[in-house]
């Protein structure tokens, strides 16, 4: 997985270099961040508005105690918050990422500026509870904005009901403001079960794989989320680098400007954000210039339905 992350970052560097160049992209991003607001969308259950660009921490924040890498991630968090971002998503299964996030938020004194989301997964209820307590310690926070039951698409129904009752009790006690479920493996196979969960349980959030390379949620799941008032978070929006590798050596089409996209990264993210059921996308990055580029996907124009079809057709020819 480390090798995958490296390939993703390298190919994106190539893509940006085809356009403004890294230094110019960073400067342009700073200028836009000061003048154009980041879009927000309401969480259906509460009406609270959440910025549409979040920060994922899988792989990239699994850096242990490496001081140089921690300093880079601190700069990314600062750029993210300065640009209007709030949602930081992590999990105990992401190696040291939870601890790194907790330490950096405390060191930067920005915990109160962050919508903090983490996850829990265990086939044993006692371990399930212990894991949530350990997340509180690693993230240095007794309360989270969002607790998500992780990769539940194929979880036994009785176990799911039992653990959902536990997180609901913790929510009622004030440990979490919102609860939800996630799935990040075999998305197409899991969609029917996730739809059933949304329809039966009145979940606050659902987090799913959604990218231009994996669009199965468009068939029924996103409509079900809208119908049930469930907020949607999108993980792996670049499909673990598949999309950047697919467009390597390709010039961004001139008509992409009609969708508000000035880079391939923005092209991929704006396609997702243009779906009305999507609340936020959560790309991960360890570079400030990539963070500026991600944030700019949440500003300005979004593609209409016809443009989304054109974008999807173009990418399909390259995958």
Order of alpha helices (4+ residues) and beta strands (2+ residues): alpha-alpha-beta-beta-beta-alpha-beta-alpha-beta-alpha-beta-alpha-beta-alpha-beta-alpha-beta-alpha-alpha-beta-alpha-alpha
